[in-house]
């Protein structure tokens, strides 16, 4: 069996006027939260919220 390792890096740019910082915060729209939501919608990651 052949294993493939894929490394990737993405660079994000944003206008921060509609965000409440980068780090995810409860009940606030943040850059990290939007990225996590998008990756979850695409089924690339699975985040369980407790």
C-alpha positions in Angstrom: 0.0 0.0 0.0 1.3 3.4 -1.0 0.8 6.2 1.5 0.6 9.8 0.4 1.3 12.8 2.7 -0.1 16.1 1.6 1.0 19.3 3.3 -0.8 22.5 2.6 -0.8 26.1 3.8 -3.4 28.7 3.2 -3.0 32.4 3.7 -6.1 34.3 4.7 -6.7 38.0 4.3 -9.8 39.8 5.7 -11.3 43.1 6.6 -11.8 43.0 10.3 -14.6 45.5 10.6 -17.4 42.8 10.8 -15.4 40.5 13.2 -14.8 40.4 16.9 -11.1 39.4 16.6 -9.4 36.4 15.2 -9.7 33.9 18.0 -13.0 32.0 18.4 -15.4 33.4 21.0 -18.8 32.3 22.1 -21.7 34.2 20.5 -19.3 36.4 18.5 -18.4 36.3 14.8 -14.6 35.8 14.6 -12.2 34.9 11.8 -11.3 31.5 13.4 -15.0 30.7 13.9 -15.8 31.4 10.2 -12.8 29.3 9.0 -13.9 26.4 11.3 -17.5 26.6 10.2 -16.5 26.6 6.5 -14.2 23.6 6.9 -16.9 21.8 8.9 -19.5 22.5 6.2 -17.1 21.1 3.6 -16.6 18.0 5.8 -12.9 18.5 6.0 -12.9 18.7 9.8 -15.3 17.5 12.5 -15.7 19.7 15.5 -18.0 18.6 18.4 -19.4 21.6 20.3 -20.3 20.9 23.9 
